[in-house]
């Protein structure tokens, strides 16, 4: 790569290129730059700190193995989200967690591995601070009941504030299919929280 081409790369693209060429330090820097983003998203989907930490590990193992396949046609963050989402969706398994989920929800288990030493816990945002503790608990329980394929769409669109187009791209869905899942997720959560809203009125 020529000097001018090297200077044209943004910092993330440069790390990716160096990591692709086998530079372990570059890959470690890439992990450091994105681990909190991955943890935050995984936590919001899993609603469980341990599972979020485990998902971070699995995600970066996947990134390490598949980085050569990243062609730069999409944003790296979009590609990364797709790996996290796939980890969540593909690792659904029968477990005791199913007892608290809606019947159509297959919950998942993930291998237990402690990455807490280098993961910064997700901190609630301003919206969370405005919610009462009771409502937060109700919302958390309601989100846990969502089937994972609906939960991921809801978190990406309404919690992460990603565009509908990016959510569809990450999940490999058509725009109509993405909108359908989002509509159903919102309706389910609204119905779950309705008794609380009526009591507060």
C-alpha positions in Angstrom: 0.0 0.0 0.0 1.4 3.4 -0.9 1.9 6.2 1.5 -1.0 8.3 0.1 -3.4 5.3 0.2 -2.3 4.7 3.8 -3.1 8.2 4.8 -6.5 8.0 3.2 -7.7 5.2 5.5 -9.7 6.2 8.5 -8.4 4.8 11.8 -10.8 1.9 12.0 -10.2 0.9 8.3 -6.5 1.0 9.0 -6.8 -1.2 12.1 -8.9 -3.6 10.0 -6.4 -3.8 7.2 -3.5 -4.4 9.7 -5.5 -7.0 11.5 -6.3 -8.8 8.2 -2.6 -8.9 7.6 -2.0 -10.8 10.8 -1.2 -7.9 13.1 -2.3 -9.1 16.5 -1.8 -5.7 18.2 -4.2 -4.1 15.6 -6.8 -6.8 16.3 -6.5 -6.2 20.0 -6.9 -2.4 19.4 -10.0 -3.2 17.3 -11.5 -5.3 20.1 -10.7 -2.5 22.6 -12.4 0.1 20.4 -15.6 -1.9 19.9 -16.0 -4.1 23.0 -18.2 -1.6 24.9 -20.4 -1.1 21.9 -20.8 -4.9 21.5 -21.4 -5.4 25.3 -24.0 -2.6 25.4 -26.0 -4.1 22.5 -25.7 -7.6 23.8 -26.8 -6.6 27.3 -29.8 -4.8 25.9 -30.8 -7.9 23.9 -29.9 -10.6 26.5 -31.1 -8.6 29.5 -28.5 -10.5 31.5 -24.9 -9.3 32.3 -23.3 -12.8 32.2 -24.8 -13.7 28.9 -23.8 -10.3 27.5 -20.2 -10.9 28.5 -20.3 -14.4 26.9 -21.7 -12.9 23.8 -18.9 -10.4 23.6 -16.4 -13.3 23.6 -18.2 -15.3 21.0 -18.6 -12.2 18.8 -14.9 -11.3 18.7 -14.0 -15.0 18.1 -16.2 -14.7 15.1 -14.7 -11.4 14.1 -11.2 -12.9 14.3 -12.2 -15.9 12.1 -14.2 -13.9 9.6 -12.4 -10.6 9.4 -10.9 -11.5 6.0 -14.5 -11.7 4.7 -15.2 -8.1 5.6 -15.0 -6.2 2.2 -15.8 -2.7 3.4 -19.0 -2.5 1.3 -21.0 -1.9 4.6 -19.9 0.0 7.7 -17.8 -2.1 10.1 -20.3 -1.4 12.9 -23.1 -2.8 10.7 -21.1 -5.9 10.0 -20.3 -6.2 13.7 -24.0 -5.8 14.8 -24.9 -8.6 12.3 -22.5 -11.0 14.1 -23.8 -10.1 17.5 -27.4 -10.5 16.4 -26.6 -13.8 14.7 -25.0 -15.0 17.9 -28.1 -14.1 19.9 -30.5 -15.7 17.3 -28.5 -18.9 16.6 -27.8 -19.7 20.2 -31.4 -20.0 21.4 -31.8 -23.3 23.2 -34.3 -24.8 25.6 -33.6 -23.7 29.1 -35.3 -22.8 32.3 -35.5 -19.2 31.1 -38.3 -20.4 28.8 -40.6 -20.5 31.9 -40.7 -16.7 31.9 -41.0 -16.2 28.1 -44.0 -16.3 25.8 -44.7 -19.8 24.4 -43.2 -19.0 20.9 -39.9 -17.8 22.4 -37.0 -20.2 22.3 -34.5 -18.9 24.8 -30.7 -19.5 24.4 -27.8 -20.6 26.4 -24.3 -19.4 25.9 -21.0 -20.9 27.2 -19.9 -19.4 30.5 -16.6 -17.5 30.2 -15.7 -14.5 32.4 -14.6 -11.5 30.4 -15.6 -9.0 33.2 -12.0 -8.0 33.7 -11.9 -6.0 30.5 -15.6 -5.2 29.9 -17.1 -2.0 31.1 -20.6 -2.5 32.4 -23.3 -0.8 30.4 -24.6 2.3 32.1 -28.3 3.3 31.7 -29.0 6.3 29.5 -31.1 9.4 30.2 -34.4 7.6 29.2 -33.8 4.9 31.7 -33.2 7.4 34.4 -36.6 9.0 33.8 -38.4 5.7 34.2 -39.5 4.6 37.7 -37.8 1.5 39.1 -41.1 -0.4 38.9 -41.7 0.5 35.3 -38.1 -0.4 34.4 -38.6 -3.8 36.0 -41.9 -4.3 34.1 -40.3 -3.2 30.8 -37.3 -5.5 31.3 -39.6 -8.5 32.0 -41.7 -7.7 29.0 -38.7 -7.5 26.7 -37.5 -10.8 28.1 -40.8 -12.3 26.9 -40.3 -11.2 23.4 -39.2 -13.9 21.0 -35.5 -13.2 20.2 -36.1 -12.4 16.5 -38.6 -9.6 17.6 -36.4 -8.5 20.6 -33.4 -7.9 18.4 -35.4 -5.7 16.0 -36.9 -3.7 18.8 -33.6 -3.1 20.5 -31.9 -2.1 17.3 -34.6 0.2 16.1 -36.1 1.7 19.3 -33.2 1.4 21.8 -30.1 1.8 19.6 -32.0 4.2 17.3 -30.7 2.5 14.2 -32.4 3.3 10.9 -34.9 0.8 9.6 -32.7 0.2 6.6 -29.7 -0.6 8.7 -31.7 -2.9 10.9 -32.9 -4.8 7.8 -29.4 -5.0 6.5 -27.9 -6.3 9.7 -30.6 -9.0 10.0 -30.8 -9.8 6.3 -34.5 -8.9 6.2 -36.6 -7.0 3.7 -37.9 -3.6 4.9 -41.5 -4.9 5.1 -40.4 -7.9 7.2 -38.4 -5.7 9.5 -41.3 -3.3 10.0 -43.7 -6.2 10.6 -41.5 -7.6 13.4 -41.1 -4.1 14.9 -44.8 -3.5 14.9 -45.5 -6.8 16.6 -42.8 -6.2 19.2 -44.2 -2.7 20.0 -47.7 -4.0 20.2 -46.7 -6.8 22.5 -44.8 -4.5 24.8 -47.6 -1.9 24.8 -50.1 -4.7 25.9 -47.7 -5.9 28.6 -47.3 -2.4 30.0 -51.0 -1.3 29.6 -52.1 -2.3 33.1 -49.3 -0.1 34.6 -50.1 2.8 32.3 -53.8 2.6 33.2 -53.0 2.5 37.0 -50.8 5.5 36.6 -53.4 7.5 34.7 
